[in-house]
Amino acid sequence: MGLTLVRVIQASLHRTLPGPTPQGTAPLIHDLLWAHATLADGLEHIRPRPTEQGLDLFLFVRAHSDASALQQMRTLLNRADTPIAAHGFTVATP
């Protein structure tokens, strides 16, 4: 197994509601993801960035490989899918 390093995974949340992303949404999604994260996810840091389509998320995760990091973040985003949708977004990637 490879070294456990902090790797960066980019994910995108697309807005499902009309209009621009409301002010304060980035910190809300940040906190929502932390609330759903577990130790097994290896999440270290989240950097949300507003875009025209919604939000880009840069997820810093401890993992043994890029593939492991990607799977860990998919698991986290799937776990948080319902509350993310309740705030008008759908997970577009990873």
C-alpha positions in Angstrom: 0.0 0.0 0.0 1.2 3.5 -0.8 2.1 6.3 1.6 -0.7 8.1 3.3 -0.5 11.6 1.8 -2.9 14.5 1.6 -4.4 14.5 -1.9 -6.8 17.0 -3.5 -10.0 15.9 -5.1 -12.1 18.5 -7.0 -15.9 18.0 -7.0 -18.6 20.2 -8.5 -22.0 21.0 -7.2 -24.5 22.3 -9.8 -27.3 24.5 -8.8 -30.8 22.9 -9.4 -32.8 26.0 -8.4 -33.2 29.1 -10.6 -31.2 32.1 -10.0 -27.7 32.7 -8.6 -26.2 30.8 -5.7 -27.3 32.6 -2.5 -24.8 34.5 -0.4 -23.5 32.3 2.4 -24.0 29.0 0.6 -20.3 28.1 0.4 -19.9 28.2 4.2 -23.1 26.3 4.6 -22.0 23.5 2.3 -18.6 23.5 4.0 -20.2 22.9 7.4 -22.7 20.3 5.9 -19.8 18.2 4.5 -18.0 18.3 7.9 -21.2 17.3 9.6 -21.4 14.2 7.4 -17.6 13.3 7.4 -16.3 10.3 9.4 -12.7 9.5 10.4 -12.6 6.9 7.6 -13.2 9.6 5.0 -9.8 11.1 5.8 -11.0 14.6 5.2 -8.5 17.3 6.2 -9.8 20.5 4.6 -12.6 21.8 2.3 -12.2 24.8 0.1 -15.6 25.7 -1.6 -15.5 28.2 -4.5 -18.6 29.7 -6.1 -19.0 29.3 -9.9 -21.6 30.3 -12.4 -23.1 26.8 -12.2 -22.9 26.4 -8.4 -19.9 25.5 -6.4 -16.5 23.8 -6.9 -15.2 21.9 -3.9 -11.6 21.2 -3.4 -11.5 18.4 -0.9 -8.1 17.7 0.8 -8.1 14.1 1.9 -5.6 11.7 3.6 -5.3 8.6 1.4 -2.9 5.9 0.2 -3.5 6.6 -3.5 -5.4 8.9 -5.8 -8.0 6.2 -6.4 -8.5 5.7 -2.7 -8.9 9.5 -2.2 -11.5 9.6 -5.0 -13.5 6.7 -3.6 -13.4 8.2 0.0 -14.8 11.5 -1.3 -17.4 9.8 -3.4 -18.5 8.0 -0.3 -18.7 11.3 1.6 -20.6 13.1 -1.1 -23.1 10.2 -1.5 -23.7 10.3 2.3 -24.3 14.0 2.1 -26.4 13.9 -1.1 -29.8 14.4 0.4 -28.9 17.5 2.4 -26.9 18.9 -0.5 -30.0 18.4 -2.7 -32.2 20.1 -0.1 -30.1 23.2 -0.5 -30.6 23.3 -4.3 -27.5 21.4 -5.6 -26.7 18.1 -7.3 -23.2 16.5 -7.1 -21.8 16.6 -10.7 -18.4 15.1 -10.0 -16.2 13.3 -9.0 
